[in-house]
Amino acid sequence: MKFKQIATTVLISSITAAAAIFVYGKYFETRQSGALQNGSNDIPVNYARYMPGTERGANAVPPSDFVTAARAAVPGVVHIKTKINPRQITNGNNLQRRRSILQDLFGDDFFGDEFNGGGGGRKYYIPGQMASGSGVLISDDGYIVTNNHVIADADEINVSLSNDNKTFKAKLVGTDPSTDLAVIKITGKGFPYLLYGNSDNVEIGQWVLAVGYPLNLDATVTAGIVSAKSRSIGINKSGGRINNSIESFIQTDAAVNQGNSGGALVNTAGELVGVNSAIASPTGSYAGYSYAIPVNLIKKVVNDILKYGSVQRAYLGVKYASPSAIASMSDDQLRDIGIRRDVNGVQITEVVDNSSAATAGLKQGDVIIKINGVNIPGPSQMSEQVARYKPGDKISISYTRGGKEYTAENVTLRNLQGNTDVVKVTSIDRLGADLSELTAEEAANIGVKGGIRVNDIGTGILKKQTSMAPGFVILKAGNTAVTSVNSLGSILDKQKNVQLVGFYPQRGGNIYYYNIVTGGSAENL
């Protein structure tokens, strides 16, 4: 009897111990199969077994598969070399007249034989320049997307392929300085090209590869992770009549140097998710961060250029407080203009008349939080989302007002002119300048009846043909006074050779003129 009791006790103890070991093992197996293992040096077993094509998608491919991605991407990335020919430009020498600007400019005695005969203004030559960058083939018939700044003002564009080192002369199809994108084309068939990915699916922390031709080297691949999204770094210039630059960069720590501009940012499946555009560096060389234009924005820009010849840009018609401006203002200043400091969204400071936002019922003080259901934490995200659409497209806008959330459905987007017409490249656009009309008060302060201020000069006729600097006020085009951008555009449309006459208010009362030739299409700029 005693033996049976002992045997029973031993059996029960054995079963209990086995169960405890089983439960303990299962518990730690579960803990170790998770993504986080604090204090453990073991690689989670599910990561070690993971292969491409499972439910986590291509972006989760482990770093060991970089070879596959590089093999897919490198043939579709090209080396771009540009040439800017030596050119003669007008230096804008003044006419040495010291009378009042109003008398000189609008009096009949000002434009005498000296001006009409080409007057005393000197011209000088700028030596030719060579530059290089990268580009991405996006079709088998030779269409290539690159950065606008890679091909800006180029008289000759040559493209070399990595797989056979063949060189082609490229034609400029179209540009969009606002996003710093351009489309060029080489003649041929059967070119290797990259497939578009989806930049909306790019996640912070995922692996990406940068492919390009840095420092004039052959095709080079570097790896890094996505360190941020929707970054705005203030590098783009509009190059048009208003400052409508769009920046919503993918930030990575993949090494990018001069020459990488226009090259590919690809995921580990070898799909194009961005075009490398800029670096953050105090020295001009790579210092840790690089920036790429997201491919979902690229697709829209490229499609517009191929279909319409220019980008069809939609506008909401709102002005807003930038995060940097809010950060620099005191609480009292923010209270005076009705702006709060910590808001997740875009705070409206003004709604433009006859705009999409006005039609949707948006008001000053409203906070835009979503576009078509996509969260909008700040201005860069809003700019990117709106830039994906063209005038005539309908979107939904979610916003808060007085602590309540509202949604305006089927809001029709409009262009800068307040309609949905297709916008063509104009003579004003080809000037490549950010222009604004003087207000009555501004004109009175500098002693003129009216004029057009050149706020900034990007790429185009003014940069290529003159030495004009920002701050110049255009008062006449030829012998006709101009006080509006539209009136200047009408003159440029009709005349091939035009003299722009005006002055720099900050330099005194001397009159300057610049000779420009407006003939030719946008492809020849």
C-alpha positions in Angstrom: 0.0 0.0 0.0 2.8 2.3 1.0 4.6 1.5 -2.3 1.5 2.4 -4.4 1.3 5.8 -2.6 5.0 6.5 -3.3 4.6 5.4 -7.0 1.5 7.6 -7.3 3.2 10.6 -5.9 6.2 10.2 -8.2 3.9 9.8 -11.2 2.0 13.0 -10.3 5.2 14.9 -9.7 6.6 13.8 -13.1 3.4 14.8 -14.9 3.4 18.1 -13.2 7.0 18.8 -14.0 6.5 17.9 -17.6 3.5 20.2 -17.9 5.4 23.0 -16.3 8.3 22.5 -18.7 5.8 22.5 -21.6 4.0 25.6 -20.5 7.3 27.4 -19.8 8.7 26.5 -23.2 5.6 27.7 -25.0 5.6 30.9 -23.1 9.1 31.8 -24.1 8.6 30.6 -27.6 5.8 33.1 -27.9 7.9 35.9 -26.4 10.9 35.2 -28.7 8.8 35.1 -31.8 7.7 38.8 -31.4 9.4 41.8 -33.0 10.7 43.2 -29.8 13.1 41.3 -27.6 14.4 43.6 -24.8 17.6 42.2 -23.5 17.9 39.4 -26.0 20.6 39.0 -28.7 18.7 36.3 -30.6 17.2 37.0 -34.0 13.4 36.4 -33.9 12.8 33.1 -35.7 10.0 34.5 -37.9 12.4 37.1 -39.3 15.0 34.5 -40.1 12.5 32.4 -42.0 10.8 35.3 -43.8 10.8 35.2 -47.6 9.6 37.6 -50.3 6.0 37.2 -51.3 4.5 36.6 -47.9 1.7 38.7 -46.4 4.1 41.4 -45.2 4.8 42.5 -48.8 7.9 43.5 -50.8 8.9 46.3 -48.5 9.7 43.8 -45.7 12.3 41.9 -47.8 15.4 41.6 -45.5 18.7 43.4 -46.4 20.2 40.3 -47.8 18.1 40.7 -50.9 19.7 44.0 -51.9 21.3 42.1 -54.8 17.9 41.4 -56.4 16.8 45.0 -56.0 20.0 46.4 -57.4 19.9 44.0 -60.4 16.4 45.3 -61.2 17.1 49.0 -60.7 20.6 49.7 -62.1 19.8 49.1 -65.8 17.0 51.6 -65.7 19.0 54.4 -64.3 20.9 56.6 -66.8 23.8 59.0 -66.7 22.8 62.5 -67.9 25.4 65.0 -69.2 24.4 68.5 -70.2 26.1 71.3 -72.0 25.3 75.0 -71.8 26.8 76.9 -74.7 28.7 80.2 -74.3 26.1 83.0 -74.5 25.9 86.7 -74.8 23.7 88.4 -72.3 22.5 92.0 -71.6 24.1 93.4 -68.5 21.4 96.0 -68.0 23.6 99.0 -68.0 21.6 102.1 -67.1 21.0 105.0 -69.5 22.7 107.5 -67.2 19.6 109.6 -66.8 19.1 111.3 -63.4 15.7 112.9 -63.9 12.7 111.7 -62.0 11.5 108.2 -63.0 8.0 109.4 -63.7 9.3 112.1 -66.2 11.9 109.8 -67.8 9.7 106.7 -68.1 6.5 108.3 -69.2 7.7 111.4 -71.0 8.0 111.5 -74.8 11.5 112.8 -74.7 13.0 109.8 -72.8 13.0 107.2 -75.6 15.0 108.9 -78.2 17.5 107.5 -80.8 19.9 106.4 -78.0 17.4 103.9 -76.7 15.7 102.8 -80.0 19.1 102.3 -81.6 20.3 99.9 -78.8 21.6 102.7 -76.7 24.8 102.4 -74.7 24.0 99.1 -72.9 26.8 96.7 -73.0 26.7 93.0 -73.6 29.1 90.3 -72.3 29.7 86.6 -72.7 29.3 83.8 -70.2 31.5 80.8 -70.9 30.0 77.4 -71.6 29.3 75.0 -68.8 29.2 71.2 -68.5 27.3 69.3 -65.8 26.0 65.8 -65.1 23.3 64.0 -63.1 21.1 61.0 -63.3 17.7 60.0 -64.7 15.2 57.1 -64.6 13.8 55.4 -67.6 10.1 55.0 -67.1 9.1 53.4 -70.5 10.7 51.1 -73.0 10.5 53.8 -75.7 12.9 56.1 -74.0 11.0 58.5 -71.7 13.1 59.5 -68.7 12.2 61.5 -65.6 14.9 63.5 -63.9 15.3 66.7 -61.8 14.6 70.0 -63.4 17.8 71.4 -62.0 19.8 68.7 -63.8 18.8 69.9 -67.2 18.0 73.6 -66.5 19.1 75.9 -69.3 20.9 73.1 -71.1 21.5 73.5 -74.9 22.5 69.9 -75.2 21.5 66.8 -73.2 23.3 63.5 -73.6 22.2 60.2 -72.0 24.3 57.1 -71.4 22.9 53.7 -70.4 24.6 51.6 -67.8 24.1 48.2 -69.4 25.9 48.9 -72.7 27.4 52.4 -72.3 25.5 53.6 -75.4 25.0 57.4 -75.6 21.9 59.1 -77.0 21.0 62.8 -77.6 17.9 63.6 -75.6 15.0 65.9 -76.3 13.5 68.0 -73.5 9.8 67.2 -73.3 8.7 69.4 -70.4 9.6 70.7 -67.0 7.9 71.5 -63.7 10.1 73.8 -61.5 7.6 73.7 -58.7 8.4 70.1 -58.0 11.9 70.2 -59.6 10.9 67.5 -62.2 11.6 67.2 -65.9 10.8 64.7 -68.6 13.3 64.1 -71.5 13.3 61.5 -74.2 15.7 59.4 -76.2 14.9 57.7 -79.5 14.7 53.9 -79.6 12.8 50.8 -78.4 13.3 48.1 -75.9 15.0 50.1 -73.2 15.1 48.7 -69.6 12.8 50.7 -67.3 11.8 50.8 -63.7 8.3 49.9 -62.5 6.5 52.5 -60.4 6.0 51.6 -56.8 3.6 53.2 -54.3 5.2 55.9 -52.2 2.1 56.0 -49.9 3.1 52.5 -48.7 6.7 53.6 -47.9 7.2 53.4 -44.1 9.7 55.0 -41.8 12.4 52.5 -41.0 12.1 50.4 -44.2 15.1 49.7 -46.4 15.6 51.6 -49.6 18.4 51.9 -52.3 19.6 55.1 -54.0 20.9 54.5 -57.6 22.7 57.1 -59.6 25.9 58.5 -60.9 27.5 60.5 -58.1 30.7 62.5 -58.6 30.7 61.4 -62.3 31.3 57.8 -61.3 29.6 54.9 -63.0 26.3 53.5 -61.8 26.5 53.4 -58.0 24.1 51.8 -55.4 23.9 52.9 -51.8 21.5 51.6 -49.1 19.7 53.2 -46.2 16.4 53.5 -44.4 13.6 55.9 -44.7 14.1 58.3 -41.8 11.1 60.6 -42.4 8.3 61.5 -44.8 6.7 64.7 -46.0 9.7 66.8 -45.4 9.8 70.4 -46.6 13.3 71.9 -46.8 12.7 75.1 -48.8 14.9 74.2 -51.7 12.5 74.3 -54.6 11.8 77.5 -56.5 8.6 78.0 -58.5 10.2 79.5 -61.6 6.8 80.9 -62.5 4.6 83.9 -61.8 3.9 82.8 -58.2 5.8 80.9 -55.6 3.9 77.6 -55.8 6.8 75.2 -55.0 5.8 71.8 -53.7 7.9 69.9 -51.3 7.0 66.7 -49.5 10.2 64.7 -49.6 11.0 61.2 -48.5 14.0 61.6 -46.2 16.6 58.7 -46.1 20.1 58.1 -44.9 21.2 56.4 -48.1 24.4 58.1 -49.2 23.7 60.6 -52.0 26.2 63.1 -53.5 26.3 65.5 -56.4 25.5 63.7 -59.5 22.8 61.5 -57.8 20.2 64.1 -58.6 17.5 62.7 -60.8 18.4 59.1 -59.9 16.2 56.4 -58.4 15.1 55.6 -54.9 13.8 52.1 -55.0 12.4 49.7 -52.4 13.8 46.2 -51.9 11.6 44.9 -54.7 13.4 47.2 -57.1 10.3 49.4 -57.6 10.7 53.1 -58.0 9.4 55.0 -54.9 11.1 58.3 -55.5 13.6 60.4 -57.4 16.6 61.7 -55.5 16.7 65.4 -55.5 18.7 67.0 -52.6 20.9 66.5 -49.6 21.1 68.3 -46.3 24.8 69.3 -45.9 26.8 72.2 -44.6 29.6 71.3 -47.0 27.9 70.4 -50.3 28.7 66.7 -49.9 26.7 64.0 -48.2 26.4 64.5 -44.5 23.7 62.0 -43.5 20.4 62.9 -45.0 19.1 62.8 -48.6 15.7 63.7 -50.0 13.6 62.1 -52.8 10.4 63.3 -54.5 7.7 60.6 -53.9 6.7 58.6 -56.9 3.0 59.1 -56.5 3.5 62.9 -57.2 6.0 62.1 -60.0 3.4 60.0 -61.8 0.9 62.9 -61.9 3.5 65.4 -63.1 4.8 63.1 -65.8 1.3 62.2 -67.0 0.4 65.9 -67.3 3.5 66.8 -69.2 3.0 64.0 -71.7 -0.7 64.7 -72.2 -0.9 68.5 -72.0 2.7 69.7 -72.4 2.6 71.3 -68.9 1.5 70.4 -65.4 -2.2 71.1 -64.7 -2.0 72.4 -61.1 -5.0 72.6 -58.9 -5.3 75.0 -56.0 -7.4 75.0 -52.9 -7.3 78.7 -52.5 -6.2 79.1 -48.9 -3.5 80.9 -47.1 -2.1 79.3 -43.9 0.3 79.7 -41.1 3.5 77.7 -41.5 4.8 75.8 -38.6 8.1 77.8 -38.6 6.1 81.1 -38.5 3.9 79.8 -35.6 7.0 78.7 -33.7 8.5 82.2 -33.9 5.4 84.1 -32.7 4.4 84.9 -29.2 1.2 83.6 -27.7 -0.2 87.2 -27.8 0.6 87.5 -31.5 -1.0 84.2 -32.3 -4.1 85.2 -30.3 -4.4 88.4 -32.3 -4.6 86.5 -35.6 -6.7 83.7 -34.3 -4.1 80.9 -34.6 -3.4 78.2 -32.0 0.1 76.8 -31.4 -0.5 73.1 -31.1 -2.8 72.0 -33.9 -2.7 68.8 -35.9 -3.7 70.1 -39.3 -3.4 73.2 -41.5 -4.9 76.4 -40.0 -6.5 78.7 -42.5 -5.6 82.4 -42.2 -7.3 83.5 -45.4 -9.6 82.1 -48.0 -9.2 83.4 -51.6 -12.3 84.6 -53.3 -13.7 82.5 -56.1 -11.6 79.5 -55.1 -12.3 75.9 -54.4 -12.0 76.5 -50.7 -14.5 79.4 -50.8 -17.0 77.3 -52.7 -16.6 74.5 -50.1 -17.5 77.0 -47.4 -14.2 77.1 -45.6 -13.5 80.1 -43.5 -10.6 81.8 -41.7 -9.8 79.9 -38.5 -10.8 76.5 -39.9 -8.3 73.7 -39.6 -8.0 71.3 -42.6 -7.3 67.8 -41.3 -8.0 65.4 -44.2 -8.0 65.5 -48.0 -10.0 62.6 -49.5 -9.7 60.8 -46.2 -5.9 61.1 -46.0 -4.7 62.7 -42.8 -3.1 66.2 -43.2 -0.9 66.9 -40.2 0.8 69.9 -41.9 1.2 72.1 -45.0 3.7 69.8 -46.8 1.2 66.9 -46.7 -1.6 69.1 -47.9 0.5 70.5 -50.8 1.4 67.0 -51.9 -2.1 65.7 -51.8 -3.6 68.6 -53.7 -0.8 68.4 -56.3 -1.9 64.9 -57.2 -5.0 66.3 -58.8 -5.8 68.6 -61.7 -8.4 71.3 -62.1 -11.8 69.8 -62.6 -11.1 66.9 -60.2 -13.4 66.5 -57.2 -12.1 65.9 -53.7 -13.5 65.8 -50.1 -12.1 68.2 -47.5 -12.4 67.4 -43.8 -11.9 70.3 -41.4 -12.6 71.4 -37.8 -14.4 74.5 -36.7 -15.2 75.4 -33.2 -14.2 71.9 -32.0 -16.5 70.1 -34.4 -15.5 68.1 -37.5 -17.1 68.8 -40.9 -16.6 67.3 -44.4 -17.2 69.1 -47.6 -17.9 66.5 -50.3 -17.4 66.8 -54.1 -15.3 70.0 -54.0 -14.3 70.9 -57.6 -10.6 72.0 -57.8 -9.7 75.0 -59.9 -6.6 76.4 -61.4 -4.9 79.7 -60.5 -7.3 81.6 -62.8 -10.3 80.3 -60.9 -11.6 77.9 -63.6 -11.0 74.3 -64.8 -9.6 75.1 -68.3 -6.4 73.4 -69.5 -3.5 75.7 -68.8 -0.8 76.0 -71.6 2.8 77.2 -71.2 2.8 81.0 -71.9 5.4 83.6 -72.6 5.2 84.7 -69.0 6.0 81.1 -67.9 9.0 81.0 -70.2 10.5 84.0 -68.5 11.1 81.7 -65.6 10.4 84.3 -62.9 8.2 84.9 -59.9 6.4 88.1 -60.7 3.9 90.3 -58.8 2.1 93.5 -59.6 2.9 96.6 -57.5 0.0 97.7 -55.3 -1.0 101.3 -55.5 0.7 102.0 -52.2 3.9 100.3 -53.3 4.0 102.2 -56.6 3.4 105.5 -54.8 6.2 104.8 -52.3 8.8 104.3 -55.1 7.4 107.2 -57.3 5.9 105.3 -60.2 2.4 104.8 -61.6 2.6 101.1 -61.6 4.8 98.2 -62.5 5.8 94.5 -62.1 8.3 93.4 -59.5 10.6 90.5 -60.2 10.6 88.6 -56.9 12.7 85.7 -57.9 14.4 84.3 -61.0 14.5 80.5 -61.7 15.3 78.9 -65.0 14.2 80.4 -68.3 14.7 83.4 -70.6 15.6 86.0 -67.9 18.3 83.8 -66.4 19.6 82.7 -69.8 19.6 86.0 -71.6 20.1 88.7 -69.0 21.9 89.6 -65.8 18.6 90.8 -64.2 18.5 90.3 -60.4 15.5 89.9 -58.0 14.1 93.2 -56.9 13.9 94.7 -60.5 10.7 96.5 -61.3 9.6 96.3 -64.9 7.9 99.5 -66.0 7.9 99.2 -69.8 8.1 96.4 -72.4 9.3 98.1 -75.5 7.5 101.4 -75.7 4.4 100.3 -73.7 4.0 100.8 -70.0 3.0 97.7 -68.2 1.3 97.5 -64.8 -0.1 94.0 -64.8 1.4 90.5 -65.6 -1.4 90.0 -68.2 -0.4 93.1 -70.1 3.2 92.1 -70.1 2.2 88.6 -71.3 0.3 90.1 -74.2 3.3 92.0 -75.4 5.6 89.0 -75.1 3.2 86.9 -77.1 3.2 89.4 -80.0 6.8 90.5 -80.2 9.9 88.3 -80.6 12.4 90.9 -79.5 11.5 93.0 -76.5 13.3 95.4 -74.3 12.3 95.3 -70.6 12.8 98.7 -69.0 12.7 99.5 -65.3 14.8 100.1 -62.3 16.0 98.8 -58.9 14.3 100.9 -56.2 17.1 99.9 -53.8 19.8 101.2 -56.1 18.4 104.7 -56.8 16.8 106.3 -59.8 18.8 105.0 -62.7 16.9 103.3 -65.5 18.0 99.9 -66.8 17.0 97.9 -69.8 17.3 94.2 -70.8 17.0 92.8 -74.3 15.3 89.5 -74.5 14.2 87.2 -77.4 10.9 85.4 -76.7 10.7 83.4 -79.8 10.7 79.5 -79.7 8.9 76.9 -77.7 9.4 75.8 -74.1 11.4 72.8 -75.4 14.2 75.1 -76.6 14.8 76.9 -73.3 
